[in-house]
């Protein structure tokens, strides 16, 4: 297993992260693994060198945290345990959001279910348009000062929201986000437009959820209607994707797989692992065999031709203001040099 620095912290996390949305619950379309099943997966992940495990208070109504807490009994040491808060977890008016009230109550509840005294990475699960950021960030800073949280992060934030939060934290000299967890895959590259540049500029870690677009990039689906009946994608069309472009990607994944003696899923994960901004890729599984297949991605090395083919099949259409900021960008550098920044659409037009 390879490891990456978590943002600018001194903590290192595995390039693959075990996602536990499939743990616990009843009639959950994503999964409802028992303690015995979860225990086998957690054990295999740890044996393979995975030290980052991600969950959330809302996954399977708290069942994910409960099952994970039991599975981690005697294994907690040396793990980077991440969970989230913000989603609705009860009927009350304060059972949701990022108020001081809900964060403090949610953290205590998560610690109880996880059977631990602290969480290594406590993440805001989504953006709260009601609670002032100052209130939220101060509550998180208090949790860090109390020793109940090591680091804080956010998930599903826009670039401006991340930067605003960092600005508030810096102004108040309080704990700042060390990571952002976002949807990122060959079928969904939207974050490359603004979030990835912001994350890179601020030195934040990037954790990627749904790297196979809900199983769509596993190679078990195609435009002819062939599908994996056991995949969560059959029951839940999430995350939303441009299916035609996604199947163009699947065609390339299937073509490249034999070259690397790999599966299409491994090629898709290897592409994400090759992205400089990516810290760790979250893999959620229902069987140990699926985890073993995902682990194989760490041994796949894509060459420039592979990356170019995948990029061409999955590239986003030009968007403003990205394309205008790189239009004739070479006129900004001395003659004989080339602009080394990202390019959208026209990109390096003739000077």
Secondary structure, DSSP 8 states (H G I E B T S, - for coil): --EEE-TTSS-EEESEEEE-TTBS-SS-SS--B-HHHHHHHHHHHHHTT--EEE--TTGGGGHHHHHHHHHTTTT-TT-EEEEEE-S--SSSTTSSSS-HHHHHHHHHHHHHHHT-S-EEEEEE-S--SSS-HHHHHHHHHHHHHTTSEEEEEEES--HHHHHHHHHHHHHHT---EEEEEEE-BTTB-GGGTTHHHHHHHHT-EEEEE-TTTTTGGGSS--TTS---TTSHHHH---S---HHHHHHHHHHHHHHHGGGT--HHHHHHHHHHHSTT--EEEEE-SSHHHHHHHHGGGG----HHHHHHHHHHH-----TTHHHHHTTGGGGS-TT----S---TT-S---
